[in-house]
Amino acid sequence: MDLLLPEALSRTLLLMRDEVTSEAKETALISALTNTNVVLVGDARNLESHAAQSAFITAALLMGRSGHQVHLLAPDVTLRGLQPPLKGDRLMSALLSISQDLLPGVGFSVFPPRDEAALQVVIGNSSPRARAQHTIAINAHAWSGLIDTPDRAIPWMEPDWPVGAMAAGAIAAAEAFKAAMHHLRPWARNPARFHELFRFVTRVLFELAPAGSAQGGSLGDFDFISGGAITNNALYALARIPGVTGHGRIIEPETGEITNLNRYMLMLMSDVDIHKGRMLQSKMRPELSLETIPLRFTSDDLQQIGGLSSRVLVGVDDIPSRWQVQAHHPTWLGIGATTHWEAMASYHAQGLGCARCLHPRDDPTVGVIPTVSFVSFFGGLTLATYMLRAVGAGQLSLDQQCSYFSPLRPEFVWRTPVAIRPQCPTCMGLCGARAA
């Protein structure tokens, strides 16, 4: 084991401690992650589209960032679109080129495991190619991801729009993590909860937006408050949208650290110690350009920042920072966050409950925040989806927040409007007046 791997996975190990007792040593937790063999299978027919390739790549990167042994069994097909942080124009070649740059001592294999794999994931109705304890098939519509059993698998459906495909890949990564956690069952804090949380999904359709939602990629000008995990994952998703255009600013003072690698989808080991905003800037194509503002967002620095764009996305866990952004009344405000196994996102516009209506009290975070790749990814993907729906149709939907959704249990999602608080001090009458 690489000596730096425990540091790179430290946030994930901390999250695993939620479910296992202190009797399980750190070496047992790392062994559970790194000794989990996952096989990801696709054939040329099922991997010919941009959406299918987005599912395959998303699953591979998220599984790799959790330290699993990922076996990629697929042809080196031509990439149908850009897939940052990958470079090049061939699927397998591009994945292998960053294989040793994800986590210390972790990389992809292009051969089947010698022993039975814990999980096999097939794209569309690709034929399984390894022995595995559990096999699932993933597929997608434009806005929804599908997990099913291999006997019900059908050819890959969605050709271009990658949102549902990325969701399918991320749910597959959560299933791989469950297989890793099964090694730790003897140390479960609560055996009943452990079983319920980490049992495999048999069949699920996870919908990020209603079928038929408008598809648009003209993002205009926007600001990201923070260059952290939510921003990484939202930009990872937005960069894959066909024909996407826009200009964004990343308001972030810090450089990348090795502890970010477990969940920053656009960051590689070679990006450690590089300013987060400049790292993100380097991953984007000219049509989706980014500008770096190396400041921490505060109202005192707003003049130096140059004001805020009409569309702002917030990826910080600090609730007062969200209030400060909302107090400047951007036309559209999106917020993404995570807590332990749950991801959440919301959006706010005039006439709807604001960010302070949603979180009227501060909930200060003490200490290091436990995180894992696929949870952070869904926080960013859901936020990106809200933004795409806003620019695609310009209409406000009733599912204003996706609150406390766990990718471990994608069967259960709570979406709801944000209740307007008539006495909210941040609304300044904008949504309070409507409530009155």
C-alpha positions as CSV (number, residue, x, y, z in Angstrom):
1,M,0.0,0.0,0.0
2,D,1.2,3.5,-0.9
3,L,2.0,5.4,2.3
4,L,0.1,8.4,1.1
5,L,-3.1,6.5,0.4
6,P,-4.6,6.8,3.9
7,E,-4.2,10.5,3.7
8,A,-5.8,10.7,0.3
9,L,-8.8,8.6,1.6
10,S,-8.9,10.2,5.0
11,R,-12.4,11.8,4.4
12,T,-13.8,8.5,3.2
13,L,-12.3,6.6,6.1
14,L,-13.9,9.1,8.5
15,L,-17.3,8.5,6.8
16,M,-17.0,4.8,7.1
17,R,-16.5,5.2,10.8
18,D,-20.2,6.3,11.0
19,E,-21.1,2.7,10.4
20,V,-18.3,0.6,11.9
21,T,-16.9,0.4,15.5
22,S,-13.5,1.6,16.6
23,E,-12.5,-2.1,16.9
24,A,-12.1,-2.1,13.1
25,K,-8.5,-0.8,12.5
26,E,-7.8,1.7,9.8
27,T,-5.9,-1.0,7.9
28,A,-9.1,-3.0,7.8
29,L,-11.0,-0.1,6.3
30,I,-8.4,0.6,3.7
31,S,-8.2,-3.1,2.9
32,A,-12.0,-3.3,2.4
33,L,-11.8,-0.4,-0.2
34,T,-8.7,-1.6,-2.0
35,N,-9.4,-5.3,-2.1
36,T,-12.8,-4.8,-3.7
37,N,-12.6,-5.9,-7.3
38,V,-15.1,-4.2,-9.7
39,V,-15.4,-5.1,-13.4
40,L,-16.8,-2.4,-15.7
41,V,-17.8,-3.9,-19.1
42,G,-18.9,-2.3,-22.4
43,D,-18.8,-3.4,-26.0
44,A,-18.4,-1.3,-29.1
45,R,-22.1,-1.1,-29.9
46,N,-23.1,0.0,-26.4
47,L,-20.3,2.4,-26.1
48,E,-20.7,4.2,-29.4
49,S,-22.5,7.3,-28.0
50,H,-21.3,10.3,-25.9
51,A,-23.9,9.5,-23.2
52,A,-22.8,5.9,-22.8
53,Q,-19.2,6.9,-22.6
54,S,-20.0,9.5,-20.0
55,A,-21.6,6.7,-17.9
56,F,-18.6,4.4,-18.3
57,I,-16.1,7.2,-17.4
58,T,-18.1,8.5,-14.5
59,A,-18.4,5.0,-13.0
60,A,-14.7,4.3,-13.5
61,L,-13.4,7.6,-12.0
62,L,-15.8,7.5,-8.9
63,M,-14.8,3.8,-8.2
64,G,-11.2,4.6,-8.6
65,R,-11.5,7.6,-6.2
66,S,-12.8,5.2,-3.6
67,G,-9.7,3.1,-3.9
68,H,-11.3,0.0,-5.5
69,Q,-9.5,-2.3,-8.0
70,V,-11.3,-1.3,-11.2
71,H,-11.0,-3.6,-14.2
72,L,-12.0,-1.9,-17.5
73,L,-13.1,-4.5,-20.1
74,A,-14.0,-2.4,-23.2
75,P,-12.7,-1.6,-26.6
76,D,-10.7,1.6,-27.3
77,V,-13.5,3.3,-29.1
78,T,-13.4,6.9,-30.4
79,L,-14.6,9.4,-27.8
80,R,-17.7,11.2,-29.1
81,G,-17.2,14.3,-27.0
82,L,-14.8,16.0,-24.5
83,Q,-14.4,14.1,-21.2
84,P,-12.3,16.2,-18.8
85,P,-10.0,15.5,-16.9
86,L,-9.3,12.9,-19.7
87,K,-7.3,13.9,-22.7
88,G,-7.1,12.3,-26.1
89,D,-9.7,10.9,-28.5
90,R,-9.9,7.2,-27.4
91,L,-11.8,5.9,-24.4
92,M,-9.5,3.3,-22.9
93,S,-6.3,5.1,-23.8
94,A,-7.6,8.3,-22.2
95,L,-8.6,6.5,-19.0
96,L,-5.3,4.6,-18.8
97,S,-3.4,7.8,-19.3
98,I,-4.6,9.1,-15.9
99,S,-4.9,5.7,-14.2
100,Q,-1.9,6.3,-12.0
101,D,-2.8,10.0,-11.3
102,L,-6.1,9.4,-9.4
103,L,-5.0,8.2,-6.0
104,P,-1.6,7.1,-4.6
105,G,-1.0,3.4,-5.5
106,V,-4.4,3.0,-7.2
107,G,-4.9,2.4,-10.9
108,F,-7.0,0.7,-13.6
109,S,-6.5,-2.7,-15.0
110,V,-7.5,-3.9,-18.5
111,F,-7.6,-7.6,-17.5
112,P,-10.3,-9.5,-15.7
113,P,-9.6,-10.3,-12.0
114,R,-8.0,-13.7,-11.3
115,D,-10.6,-14.3,-8.6
116,E,-14.3,-13.7,-8.5
117,A,-15.1,-10.0,-8.6
118,A,-17.3,-8.4,-5.9
119,L,-19.3,-6.5,-8.6
120,Q,-19.6,-6.4,-12.3
121,V,-21.3,-3.5,-14.1
122,V,-22.3,-3.8,-17.8
123,I,-23.2,-0.9,-20.0
124,G,-26.5,-1.4,-21.8
125,N,-26.8,-5.1,-22.8
126,S,-23.0,-5.7,-23.1
127,S,-22.2,-9.4,-22.3
128,P,-20.7,-10.0,-18.8
129,R,-17.0,-10.9,-19.1
130,A,-16.0,-12.0,-15.6
131,R,-17.1,-14.1,-12.7
132,A,-18.7,-11.8,-10.1
133,Q,-20.7,-12.2,-6.9
134,H,-23.2,-9.6,-8.2
135,T,-23.8,-8.1,-11.7
136,I,-25.9,-5.1,-12.6
137,A,-26.7,-3.4,-16.0
138,I,-26.8,0.4,-16.3
139,N,-28.6,2.4,-18.8
140,A,-30.1,5.9,-19.2
141,H,-32.6,8.3,-20.6
142,A,-31.7,11.9,-21.1
143,W,-32.5,12.9,-17.5
144,S,-32.6,9.6,-15.7
145,G,-30.3,6.7,-14.9
146,L,-31.4,3.1,-14.7
147,I,-30.0,0.2,-12.8
148,D,-31.3,-3.3,-13.7
149,T,-30.5,-7.0,-13.6
150,P,-28.6,-8.4,-16.6
151,D,-31.4,-10.6,-17.7
152,R,-33.5,-7.5,-18.2
153,A,-30.8,-5.5,-19.9
154,I,-31.5,-3.7,-23.2
155,P,-29.2,-1.8,-25.6
156,W,-28.0,1.6,-24.5
157,M,-30.7,4.1,-25.0
158,E,-29.7,7.7,-24.8
159,P,-27.2,8.9,-27.5
160,D,-26.2,12.4,-26.5
161,W,-27.6,14.1,-23.4
162,P,-25.4,12.8,-20.6
163,V,-27.2,13.8,-17.3
164,G,-29.0,10.5,-16.8
165,A,-25.9,8.6,-17.9
166,M,-23.8,10.2,-15.3
167,A,-26.4,9.4,-12.7
168,A,-26.3,5.8,-13.7
169,G,-22.5,5.7,-13.5
170,A,-22.6,7.3,-10.0
171,I,-25.2,4.9,-8.7
172,A,-23.0,2.0,-10.0
173,A,-20.1,3.5,-8.0
174,A,-22.3,3.5,-4.9
175,E,-23.0,-0.2,-5.5
176,A,-19.3,-0.9,-5.7
177,F,-18.8,0.9,-2.4
178,K,-21.5,-1.2,-0.8
179,A,-19.5,-4.3,-1.8
180,A,-16.5,-2.8,0.0
181,M,-18.5,-2.1,3.1
182,H,-19.7,-5.8,3.2
183,H,-16.1,-6.7,4.2
184,L,-16.7,-4.7,7.4
185,R,-20.0,-6.3,8.4
186,P,-18.5,-7.9,11.6
187,W,-17.8,-4.4,13.0
188,A,-21.2,-2.9,12.2
189,R,-22.4,-0.4,14.8
190,N,-26.0,-1.2,14.1
191,P,-26.4,-4.4,12.1
192,A,-30.0,-3.7,11.0
193,R,-29.1,-0.2,9.7
194,F,-25.9,-1.5,8.1
195,H,-27.9,-4.2,6.2
196,E,-30.5,-1.7,5.0
197,L,-28.0,1.0,4.0
198,F,-25.6,-1.3,2.1
199,R,-27.9,-3.9,0.5
200,F,-27.6,-3.9,-3.3
201,V,-30.1,-2.2,-5.5
202,T,-32.0,-4.7,-7.7
203,R,-33.8,-2.3,-10.0
204,V,-34.2,1.5,-9.9
205,L,-35.0,4.4,-12.2
206,F,-33.4,7.6,-10.8
207,E,-34.9,10.8,-12.3
208,L,-33.0,14.1,-12.1
209,A,-35.6,15.9,-14.2
210,P,-38.9,15.0,-15.9
211,A,-38.7,13.3,-19.2
212,G,-39.0,15.9,-22.0
213,S,-37.4,18.7,-20.0
214,A,-35.8,21.3,-22.4
215,Q,-32.1,20.7,-23.2
216,G,-30.0,23.8,-23.5
217,G,-26.3,24.5,-23.0
218,S,-26.1,28.3,-23.2
219,L,-25.1,29.1,-19.6
220,G,-24.2,32.8,-20.0
221,D,-22.3,34.4,-17.2
222,F,-22.2,32.7,-13.8
223,D,-20.2,32.6,-10.6
224,F,-19.2,29.7,-8.4
225,I,-18.6,30.5,-4.7
226,S,-15.9,28.0,-3.9
227,G,-13.7,25.8,-6.1
228,G,-14.3,22.7,-3.9
229,A,-16.0,19.3,-4.4
230,I,-19.5,20.6,-5.4
231,T,-18.0,23.0,-8.0
232,N,-15.7,20.3,-9.3
233,N,-18.5,17.9,-9.8
234,A,-21.0,20.4,-11.2
235,L,-18.4,21.6,-13.8
236,Y,-17.5,18.0,-14.6
237,A,-21.2,17.5,-15.5
238,L,-21.6,20.8,-17.3
239,A,-18.5,20.3,-19.4
240,R,-20.1,17.2,-20.9
241,I,-23.2,18.9,-22.2
242,P,-23.2,18.9,-26.0
243,G,-22.5,22.4,-27.4
244,V,-22.2,24.0,-23.9
245,T,-21.1,27.6,-23.8
246,G,-20.6,30.1,-21.0
247,H,-18.2,32.2,-18.9
248,G,-17.8,31.5,-15.2
249,R,-15.8,32.9,-12.3
250,I,-14.4,30.7,-9.6
251,I,-14.2,32.7,-6.3
252,E,-11.8,30.6,-4.2
253,P,-8.7,31.4,-2.2
254,E,-7.2,27.9,-1.7
255,T,-4.9,25.4,-3.4
256,G,-5.7,21.7,-3.9
257,E,-4.7,19.1,-1.2
258,I,-4.2,15.4,-1.3
259,T,-7.3,15.0,0.8
260,N,-9.4,16.5,-2.0
261,L,-8.6,13.6,-4.4
262,N,-11.3,11.3,-3.0
263,R,-14.1,13.5,-4.4
264,Y,-12.8,16.2,-6.8
265,M,-13.7,14.8,-10.2
266,L,-11.6,17.2,-12.2
267,M,-8.5,17.0,-9.9
268,L,-5.6,14.7,-10.4
269,M,-2.6,14.0,-8.1
270,S,-0.5,16.2,-10.4
271,D,-2.9,19.1,-9.6
272,V,-2.1,19.0,-5.8
273,D,-0.8,22.4,-4.6
274,I,-2.2,24.2,-7.7
275,H,-4.8,26.9,-7.0
276,K,-8.2,25.2,-7.2
277,G,-9.6,27.9,-9.6
278,R,-6.6,27.6,-12.0
279,M,-6.9,23.9,-11.9
280,L,-10.5,24.0,-12.9
281,Q,-9.7,26.7,-15.5
282,S,-7.2,24.3,-17.1
283,K,-9.7,21.5,-17.6
284,M,-12.3,23.6,-19.5
285,R,-12.5,24.2,-23.3
286,P,-12.6,27.7,-24.7
287,E,-16.4,27.6,-25.2
288,L,-16.9,27.1,-21.5
289,S,-14.3,29.5,-20.1
290,L,-13.4,30.1,-16.5
291,E,-11.8,33.0,-14.6
292,T,-10.2,32.7,-11.3
293,I,-10.7,35.2,-8.4
294,P,-8.4,34.1,-5.6
295,L,-10.5,35.5,-2.8
296,R,-12.8,34.1,-0.1
297,F,-16.3,35.4,-0.7
298,T,-17.3,38.0,1.9
299,S,-19.5,41.1,1.6
300,D,-16.4,43.2,2.4
301,D,-14.6,41.8,-0.7
302,L,-17.5,42.2,-3.0
303,Q,-16.2,45.4,-4.5
304,Q,-12.9,43.8,-5.2
305,I,-14.6,40.8,-6.7
306,G,-16.5,43.1,-9.0
307,G,-20.1,42.3,-7.9
308,L,-21.9,39.0,-8.5
309,S,-23.3,37.7,-11.8
310,S,-27.1,37.3,-12.1
311,R,-26.6,33.5,-11.8
312,V,-24.6,32.2,-8.8
313,L,-23.8,28.7,-7.7
314,V,-22.7,28.1,-4.1
315,G,-20.7,25.0,-3.1
316,V,-19.7,26.0,0.5
317,D,-21.1,24.2,3.6
318,D,-21.0,27.5,5.5
319,I,-24.7,28.6,5.9
320,P,-24.0,32.3,6.6
321,S,-22.0,32.5,3.3
322,R,-25.2,31.3,1.6
323,W,-27.2,34.1,3.3
324,Q,-24.6,36.7,2.2
325,V,-24.9,35.6,-1.4
326,Q,-28.7,35.5,-1.2
327,A,-28.7,39.0,0.3
328,H,-27.4,40.3,-3.0
329,H,-30.5,38.9,-4.8
330,P,-29.0,37.2,-7.8
331,T,-31.6,36.4,-10.4
332,W,-31.0,32.7,-9.9
333,L,-29.1,31.1,-7.0
334,G,-28.2,27.4,-6.8
335,I,-26.8,25.6,-3.7
336,G,-25.2,22.2,-3.5
337,A,-24.0,20.4,-0.4
338,T,-23.5,17.1,1.3
339,T,-23.7,15.7,4.8
340,H,-22.3,12.2,5.5
341,W,-24.1,9.8,3.1
342,E,-26.6,12.4,1.8
343,A,-26.4,14.9,-1.1
344,M,-28.7,17.9,-1.5
345,A,-29.2,20.8,-3.7
346,S,-31.7,23.7,-4.1
347,Y,-32.3,26.7,-6.3
348,H,-33.8,30.1,-5.4
349,A,-35.4,32.8,-7.6
350,Q,-37.7,35.8,-7.1
351,G,-41.1,34.6,-6.0
352,L,-39.7,31.4,-4.4
353,G,-38.4,30.6,-1.0
354,C,-34.9,32.0,-0.6
355,A,-31.7,30.4,0.8
356,R,-32.4,31.7,4.3
357,C,-36.0,30.5,4.1
358,L,-34.6,27.1,3.6
359,H,-31.9,27.4,6.2
360,P,-33.0,30.0,8.7
361,R,-30.5,29.0,11.4
362,D,-26.7,28.4,11.2
363,D,-25.5,24.9,11.7
364,P,-21.7,25.4,12.2
365,T,-19.5,22.5,11.1
366,V,-16.8,21.5,13.6
367,G,-13.8,19.5,12.4
368,V,-13.1,17.7,9.2
369,I,-16.2,16.8,7.1
370,P,-16.5,13.1,6.2
371,T,-17.1,12.6,2.4
372,V,-17.0,10.0,-0.3
373,S,-16.8,10.3,-4.1
374,F,-20.3,9.4,-5.2
375,V,-22.1,11.5,-2.6
376,S,-20.1,14.6,-3.5
377,F,-20.7,13.9,-7.1
378,F,-24.5,13.8,-6.7
379,G,-24.4,17.1,-4.9
380,G,-22.7,18.7,-7.9
381,L,-24.7,16.8,-10.5
382,T,-28.0,17.8,-9.0
383,L,-26.9,21.4,-8.8
384,A,-25.8,21.3,-12.4
385,T,-29.1,19.9,-13.4
386,Y,-31.0,22.7,-11.7
387,M,-28.9,25.2,-13.7
388,L,-29.4,23.4,-17.0
389,R,-33.2,23.4,-16.4
390,A,-33.1,27.1,-15.6
391,V,-31.3,28.0,-18.8
392,G,-33.1,25.4,-20.9
393,A,-36.6,26.4,-20.3
394,G,-36.5,29.5,-18.2
395,Q,-39.3,28.1,-16.1
396,L,-39.4,27.5,-12.4
397,S,-40.2,23.9,-11.4
398,L,-41.9,22.9,-8.2
399,D,-39.2,20.5,-7.1
400,Q,-37.1,23.4,-5.8
401,Q,-35.0,21.3,-3.5
402,C,-33.7,17.7,-3.5
403,S,-33.1,17.2,0.2
404,Y,-31.2,14.5,1.9
405,F,-31.0,12.0,-0.9
406,S,-28.5,9.1,-0.4
407,P,-27.0,7.5,-3.5
408,L,-26.8,4.3,-1.4
409,R,-30.6,4.2,-1.5
410,P,-31.6,5.8,-4.8
411,E,-35.1,4.4,-4.5
412,F,-36.0,7.1,-2.0
413,V,-35.7,10.8,-3.1
414,W,-37.5,13.7,-1.4
415,R,-38.1,16.7,-3.7
416,T,-40.2,19.6,-2.6
417,P,-40.7,23.4,-2.8
418,V,-39.0,25.6,-0.3
419,A,-41.5,27.0,2.2
420,I,-41.5,30.8,2.2
421,R,-40.9,32.3,5.6
422,P,-42.8,35.7,5.9
423,Q,-40.4,37.0,8.5
424,C,-37.3,36.0,6.7
425,P,-34.7,38.8,7.0
426,T,-32.9,38.1,3.8
427,C,-36.0,38.1,1.5
428,M,-36.5,41.9,2.0
429,G,-40.0,41.5,0.8
430,L,-39.2,39.6,-2.4
431,C,-40.6,36.3,-1.3
432,G,-42.1,37.4,2.0
433,A,-44.5,39.7,0.1
434,R,-45.8,36.8,-1.9
435,A,-46.4,34.8,1.3
436,A,-48.3,37.7,2.7
